[in-house]
Amino acid sequence: MTERGPSTPNGESAAHDPRTQSPGTGAGKRAAIWGAIVLGLGLLVLYGWAEQADPKEDAWRAVLRWVDSFVQSPGLGGLAAVVAASVALGQWRRQERAELKIRRDQQWWDVFKLIYPSSHIHSGPPTAEERQLVDTLADQADTEVQTAAAEALIGDLERRDRGAERGHRWKRREG
């Protein structure tokens, strides 16, 4: 049985493997980028308004006058509603991804529990269905525990396969 090191099946560093990253990492970066874009656009709009102001009037006074009128207009409420809806959408999507991961995890363990007893009960060579299911489990293992469990199943089926000349090559994660 091969040991799984800090690299992924295709030899990349585990730091670049999406399965090993925390769920909020990419979302936080995207939010910061969008925040910077919105802030930059807002500053450009304010600067443009200030440049078009009466030359006799101070540019900051023009900006403050515009901000004052904006705060008292329905536009601020609309902006707040858009921001609130964006936050709610982001939280909903995050919850959906978390629930999907839980369902995938549960499905993986359900298939594992289906295969595991048969790998110990039968003494003959593994069936094609067992081979396919174990290969699929090994491919879909998302955690170290699942990887170790899949490797243990492969080891059990390889022991059963010894002596039978089927030539099946098990998919192993090299690391």
Sine and cosine of phi, psi and omega as CSV:
sin_phi,cos_phi,sin_psi,cos_psi,sin_omega,cos_omega
0.00,0.00,0.73,-0.68,0.00,-1.00
-1.00,0.09,0.48,-0.88,0.04,-1.00
-0.99,-0.10,0.60,-0.80,-0.02,-1.00
-1.00,-0.07,0.87,-0.49,-0.01,-1.00
-1.00,-0.07,-0.35,-0.94,-0.05,-1.00
-0.99,0.14,0.37,0.93,0.03,-1.00
-0.86,-0.51,0.27,-0.96,-0.01,-1.00
-1.00,0.03,0.14,-0.99,-0.02,-1.00
-0.84,0.54,-0.51,0.86,-0.02,-1.00
-0.99,-0.11,0.29,0.96,0.15,-0.99
1.00,0.05,0.00,1.00,0.00,-1.00
-0.98,0.21,0.31,-0.95,0.07,-1.00
-0.92,0.39,0.59,-0.81,0.01,-1.00
-0.90,0.44,-0.36,0.93,0.02,-1.00
-0.91,0.42,-0.42,0.91,0.00,-1.00
-0.99,-0.14,0.06,1.00,-0.01,-1.00
-1.00,0.09,0.87,-0.49,-0.05,-1.00
-0.88,0.48,-0.39,0.92,-0.01,-1.00
-0.95,0.30,-0.36,0.93,-0.05,-1.00
-0.98,-0.18,-0.06,1.00,-0.01,-1.00
-1.00,0.02,0.46,-0.89,0.04,-1.00
-0.95,0.33,0.49,-0.87,-0.12,-0.99
-0.88,0.47,-0.50,0.86,-0.09,-1.00
-1.00,-0.02,-0.01,1.00,-0.11,-0.99
-0.87,0.50,-0.82,0.58,-0.04,-1.00
-0.93,0.37,-0.60,0.80,-0.03,-1.00
-0.91,0.41,-0.62,0.78,0.01,-1.00
-0.91,0.42,-0.64,0.77,0.03,-1.00
-0.91,0.41,-0.68,0.73,0.01,-1.00
-0.89,0.46,-0.66,0.75,0.00,-1.00
-0.90,0.44,-0.65,0.76,0.02,-1.00
-0.91,0.42,-0.65,0.76,0.02,-1.00
-0.90,0.44,-0.73,0.68,0.01,-1.00
-0.90,0.44,-0.62,0.78,0.04,-1.00
-0.88,0.47,-0.68,0.73,0.02,-1.00
-0.91,0.43,-0.64,0.77,0.02,-1.00
-0.90,0.44,-0.74,0.68,-0.01,-1.00
-0.89,0.45,-0.68,0.73,0.03,-1.00
-0.88,0.47,-0.70,0.71,0.01,-1.00
-0.88,0.48,-0.70,0.72,0.03,-1.00
-0.90,0.43,-0.64,0.77,0.04,-1.00
-0.88,0.47,-0.69,0.72,0.03,-1.00
-0.90,0.43,-0.61,0.79,0.05,-1.00
-0.90,0.44,-0.66,0.75,0.02,-1.00
-0.90,0.44,-0.72,0.70,0.01,-1.00
-0.89,0.45,-0.64,0.77,0.01,-1.00
-0.91,0.42,-0.67,0.74,0.03,-1.00
-0.88,0.47,-0.65,0.76,0.04,-1.00
-0.91,0.42,-0.65,0.76,0.00,-1.00
-0.91,0.41,-0.60,0.80,0.00,-1.00
-0.93,0.37,-0.49,0.87,-0.02,-1.00
-1.00,0.05,-0.05,1.00,-0.04,-1.00
-0.93,0.37,0.25,-0.97,0.04,-1.00
-0.85,0.52,0.79,-0.62,-0.04,-1.00
-0.86,0.51,-0.42,0.91,0.01,-1.00
-0.96,0.27,-0.39,0.92,-0.06,-1.00
-1.00,-0.04,0.59,-0.81,0.05,-1.00
-0.90,0.44,0.66,-0.76,-0.04,-1.00
-0.87,0.49,-0.65,0.76,-0.01,-1.00
-0.92,0.39,-0.54,0.84,0.06,-1.00
-0.90,0.43,-0.63,0.78,0.03,-1.00
-0.90,0.44,-0.67,0.75,0.02,-1.00
-0.90,0.43,-0.72,0.70,-0.01,-1.00
-0.90,0.44,-0.59,0.81,0.05,-1.00
-0.91,0.42,-0.67,0.74,0.03,-1.00
-0.91,0.42,-0.70,0.72,0.01,-1.00
-0.87,0.49,-0.67,0.75,0.02,-1.00
-0.87,0.49,-0.71,0.70,0.00,-1.00
-0.93,0.37,-0.57,0.82,0.02,-1.00
-0.92,0.38,-0.67,0.75,-0.02,-1.00
-0.90,0.44,-0.53,0.85,-0.02,-1.00
-1.00,0.02,-0.06,1.00,-0.03,-1.00
-0.99,-0.12,0.21,-0.98,0.07,-1.00
-0.93,0.37,-0.21,0.98,0.00,-1.00
-0.87,0.49,-0.60,0.80,0.02,-1.00
-0.90,0.43,-0.66,0.75,0.05,-1.00
-0.89,0.45,-0.65,0.76,0.03,-1.00
-0.90,0.43,-0.67,0.74,0.04,-1.00
-0.89,0.45,-0.68,0.74,0.02,-1.00
-0.90,0.45,-0.61,0.79,0.02,-1.00
-0.91,0.41,-0.65,0.76,0.03,-1.00
-0.90,0.43,-0.69,0.73,0.02,-1.00
-0.89,0.45,-0.70,0.71,0.00,-1.00
-0.89,0.45,-0.66,0.75,0.02,-1.00
-0.91,0.42,-0.62,0.79,0.03,-1.00
-0.91,0.41,-0.66,0.75,0.03,-1.00
-0.90,0.43,-0.70,0.72,0.00,-1.00
-0.89,0.46,-0.67,0.75,0.03,-1.00
-0.89,0.46,-0.68,0.73,0.02,-1.00
-0.88,0.47,-0.68,0.73,0.02,-1.00
-0.92,0.39,-0.63,0.78,0.03,-1.00
-0.89,0.45,-0.70,0.72,0.01,-1.00
-0.91,0.42,-0.63,0.78,0.04,-1.00
-0.89,0.46,-0.68,0.73,0.03,-1.00
-0.90,0.44,-0.67,0.74,0.02,-1.00
-0.88,0.48,-0.68,0.73,0.02,-1.00
-0.90,0.43,-0.65,0.76,0.02,-1.00
-0.91,0.42,-0.68,0.74,0.03,-1.00
-0.92,0.40,-0.61,0.80,0.05,-1.00
-0.90,0.44,-0.67,0.74,0.03,-1.00
-0.89,0.46,-0.66,0.75,0.03,-1.00
-0.89,0.45,-0.68,0.73,0.02,-1.00
-0.90,0.44,-0.66,0.75,0.03,-1.00
-0.90,0.44,-0.67,0.75,0.04,-1.00
-0.87,0.50,-0.74,0.68,-0.01,-1.00
-0.89,0.46,-0.66,0.75,0.02,-1.00
-0.89,0.45,-0.66,0.75,0.01,-1.00
-0.87,0.50,-0.74,0.68,-0.03,-1.00
-0.94,0.35,-0.51,0.86,0.08,-1.00
-0.89,0.45,-0.69,0.72,0.03,-1.00
-0.91,0.40,-0.65,0.76,0.03,-1.00
-0.86,0.51,-0.72,0.69,0.00,-1.00
-0.90,0.43,-0.45,0.89,0.05,-1.00
-0.95,0.30,-0.63,0.78,-0.07,-1.00
-1.00,0.10,-0.64,0.77,-0.16,-0.99
-0.81,0.59,-0.75,0.66,0.00,-1.00
-0.88,0.48,-0.62,0.79,-0.03,-1.00
-0.93,0.36,-0.43,0.91,0.01,-1.00
-0.95,0.31,-0.34,0.94,0.02,-1.00
-0.99,-0.16,-0.49,0.87,-0.08,-1.00
-0.97,0.24,-0.73,0.69,-0.08,-1.00
-0.98,0.20,0.57,-0.82,0.03,-1.00
-0.93,-0.36,-0.24,0.97,-0.01,-1.00
-0.99,0.17,-0.02,-1.00,0.01,-1.00
-0.89,0.45,0.52,-0.86,0.00,-1.00
-0.91,0.42,0.52,-0.85,0.03,-1.00
-0.98,0.19,0.25,-0.97,0.02,-1.00
-0.89,0.46,-0.58,0.81,0.01,-1.00
-0.91,0.41,-0.67,0.75,0.04,-1.00
-0.89,0.46,-0.70,0.72,0.02,-1.00
-0.86,0.52,-0.73,0.69,-0.04,-1.00
-0.91,0.42,-0.69,0.72,0.00,-1.00
-0.90,0.44,-0.67,0.74,-0.01,-1.00
-0.93,0.37,-0.65,0.76,0.07,-1.00
-0.88,0.48,-0.67,0.74,0.02,-1.00
-0.90,0.44,-0.68,0.73,0.04,-1.00
-0.87,0.50,-0.69,0.72,0.00,-1.00
-0.89,0.46,-0.62,0.78,0.02,-1.00
-0.93,0.37,-0.56,0.83,-0.11,-0.99
-0.99,-0.11,0.09,1.00,0.00,-1.00
-0.91,0.42,0.84,-0.55,-0.04,-1.00
-0.98,-0.21,-0.34,0.94,-0.05,-1.00
-0.85,-0.52,0.23,-0.97,0.03,-1.00
-0.90,0.44,-0.60,0.80,0.00,-1.00
-0.91,0.42,-0.70,0.72,0.03,-1.00
-0.90,0.43,-0.64,0.77,0.03,-1.00
-0.88,0.47,-0.70,0.71,0.02,-1.00
-0.90,0.43,-0.63,0.77,0.02,-1.00
-0.91,0.42,-0.67,0.74,0.02,-1.00
-0.91,0.42,-0.65,0.76,0.04,-1.00
-0.89,0.46,-0.63,0.78,0.05,-1.00
-0.90,0.44,-0.65,0.76,0.05,-1.00
-0.90,0.45,-0.69,0.73,0.03,-1.00
-0.87,0.50,-0.68,0.74,0.04,-1.00
-0.87,0.49,-0.68,0.73,0.03,-1.00
-0.88,0.47,-0.71,0.70,-0.02,-1.00
-0.95,0.32,-0.53,0.85,0.08,-1.00
-0.91,0.42,-0.62,0.78,0.06,-1.00
-0.89,0.46,-0.65,0.76,0.05,-1.00
-0.93,0.37,-0.48,0.88,-0.09,-1.00
-0.99,0.14,-0.31,0.95,-0.01,-1.00
-0.87,0.49,0.68,-0.73,-0.01,-1.00
1.00,-0.06,-0.52,0.86,0.06,-1.00
-1.00,0.01,0.77,-0.64,-0.08,-1.00
-0.99,-0.14,0.99,0.16,-0.01,-1.00
-0.97,-0.24,-0.36,0.93,0.05,-1.00
0.95,0.31,0.31,0.95,0.00,-1.00
-0.96,0.28,0.74,-0.67,0.05,-1.00
-0.98,-0.20,0.87,-0.50,0.00,-1.00
-0.97,0.24,0.61,-0.79,0.07,-1.00
-0.98,0.18,0.91,-0.42,0.02,-1.00
-0.89,-0.46,0.57,-0.82,0.07,-1.00
-1.00,0.03,0.90,-0.43,0.03,-1.00
-1.00,0.08,0.63,-0.77,-0.02,-1.00
-0.51,-0.86,0.00,0.00,0.00,0.00
